[in-house]
Amino acid sequence: MKNNNEFKKEKRTISGFPGAKADELFAVEVCGSTLNNIKIFDGDKLIVKKVSEFNERNLYVFDTPNGRTAKFAFEFFGDIFLHNNRKWSSNFKAEEVKLLGVVVRVERDLEVEQ
């Protein structure tokens, strides 16, 4: 079997989001292993749809004082708790974090243009 570096990389259009406008979607690259338990790995690309509210069921991308992160979240007494659905979690005051969007798809063979 070929290793990942031997596959030809092609540009392709992301589709499958009826009604979504191009400026509502963006991609971010995963750095780290805290989401491995849900089969999201270092180097994967997350396709994110901009939203203004979150719930406890979905994976979201946030800007935090520590940088950008993809985590599950819940609010408790004005604090936002970000967690990876295992034992790791971190909490912030609501004004310290900015919700960027909800993860709608994970890609492994996508090149993100900067």
Backbone torsions as a table, in degrees:
resi	resn	phi	psi	omega
1	MET	NA	140.2	179.1
2	LYS	-71.4	147.3	172.7
3	ASN	-81.6	167.7	-173.9
4	ASN	-58.8	-29.2	-178.3
5	ASN	-73.4	-15.6	-177.3
6	GLU	-90.9	-10.7	179.1
7	PHE	-77.2	139.9	177.6
8	LYS	-71.4	130.9	179.6
9	LYS	-95.2	130.1	-179.2
10	GLU	-123.0	148.3	171.6
11	LYS	-78.8	140.0	177.3
12	ARG	-147.8	159.7	-179.9
13	THR	-90.6	136.8	174.9
14	ILE	-83.3	127.4	-179.8
15	SER	-132.0	177.4	177.2
16	GLY	100.1	20.2	179.5
17	PHE	-124.9	72.5	-176.8
18	PRO	-56.1	134.2	177.4
19	GLY	81.5	-9.5	179.9
20	ALA	-83.2	134.9	176.1
21	LYS	-88.3	154.4	-176.5
22	ALA	-56.9	-36.0	-177.9
23	ASP	-79.5	-0.7	176.5
24	GLU	-92.5	-9.5	-176.8
25	LEU	-119.0	145.0	172.5
26	PHE	-151.4	167.2	-178.7
27	ALA	-121.1	142.7	173.7
28	VAL	-131.9	146.7	179.8
29	GLU	-92.5	137.2	178.7
30	VAL	-78.3	132.3	174.5
31	CYS	-124.0	114.3	178.5
32	GLY	116.0	-177.6	-171.9
33	SER	-124.0	12.2	-175.0
34	THR	-70.2	-11.8	178.9
35	LEU	-109.2	11.0	-179.7
36	ASN	-56.3	-32.6	-177.4
37	ASN	-66.1	-18.6	175.1
38	ILE	-109.6	23.2	174.3
39	LYS	63.7	36.5	170.8
40	ILE	-115.6	121.9	-169.3
41	PHE	-118.3	162.5	176.3
42	ASP	-52.6	129.5	-179.7
43	GLY	94.9	-17.6	175.6
44	ASP	-62.4	155.5	176.0
45	LYS	-110.0	132.2	177.2
46	LEU	-99.8	127.7	172.9
47	ILE	-90.3	124.1	-171.0
48	VAL	-122.0	134.4	174.6
49	LYS	-104.6	129.1	-179.7
50	LYS	-63.6	130.9	176.1
51	VAL	-140.7	165.7	-178.9
52	SER	-113.2	-5.5	178.4
53	GLU	-136.7	155.3	177.8
54	PHE	-127.8	162.3	173.3
55	ASN	-130.2	-179.9	-175.2
56	GLU	-84.2	-8.1	-172.7
57	ARG	-88.7	-27.6	-170.1
58	ASN	-107.5	162.9	176.1
59	LEU	-91.0	133.1	-175.9
60	TYR	-126.9	161.0	173.8
61	VAL	-110.5	129.9	-178.3
62	PHE	-126.4	148.1	162.6
63	ASP	-93.7	128.7	-179.9
64	THR	-126.8	171.1	174.6
65	PRO	-59.0	-21.7	-179.8
66	ASN	-93.8	0.0	-178.7
67	GLY	118.6	-174.8	-179.3
68	ARG	-80.6	140.7	-178.5
69	THR	-148.2	150.5	174.0
70	ALA	-109.2	117.5	-176.6
71	LYS	-151.5	164.3	166.2
72	PHE	-80.0	159.5	-174.9
73	ALA	-149.1	153.5	168.1
74	PHE	-149.4	156.9	-179.8
75	GLU	-107.4	138.7	-179.4
76	PHE	-146.7	114.3	179.4
77	PHE	49.7	45.8	176.0
78	GLY	83.8	-5.5	175.6
79	ASP	-100.1	147.7	174.7
80	ILE	-104.2	121.3	177.8
81	PHE	-101.0	121.9	177.3
82	LEU	-105.7	134.1	-177.6
83	HIS	-147.1	163.0	-176.7
84	ASN	-104.7	17.3	178.9
85	ASN	69.8	14.9	171.5
86	ARG	-123.6	-130.5	-178.1
87	LYS	-96.3	-17.1	-175.9
88	TRP	-78.4	136.1	171.4
89	SER	-155.0	160.7	177.5
90	SER	-146.1	145.4	179.8
91	ASN	-122.8	149.9	-177.6
92	PHE	-137.9	156.0	168.1
93	LYS	-67.8	146.5	-176.1
94	ALA	-55.1	-36.4	-178.2
95	GLU	-74.3	-9.4	-180.0
96	GLU	-86.8	-15.9	-176.8
97	VAL	-118.9	151.0	176.1
98	LYS	-125.0	122.6	176.2
99	LEU	-74.7	124.5	179.3
100	LEU	-98.1	-36.6	-179.9
101	GLY	169.1	176.0	179.7
102	VAL	-101.7	139.1	177.4
103	VAL	-74.8	122.4	-178.6
104	VAL	-108.7	-15.1	178.0
105	ARG	-165.0	153.2	175.8
106	VAL	-116.0	132.8	179.1
107	GLU	-122.4	144.8	177.8
108	ARG	-110.9	-21.1	-174.6
109	ASP	-117.0	32.0	-176.3
110	LEU	-107.9	132.2	174.3
111	GLU	-96.3	128.8	-179.3
112	VAL	-97.6	122.5	176.9
113	GLU	-79.4	136.6	-179.6
114	GLN	-86.3	NA	NA
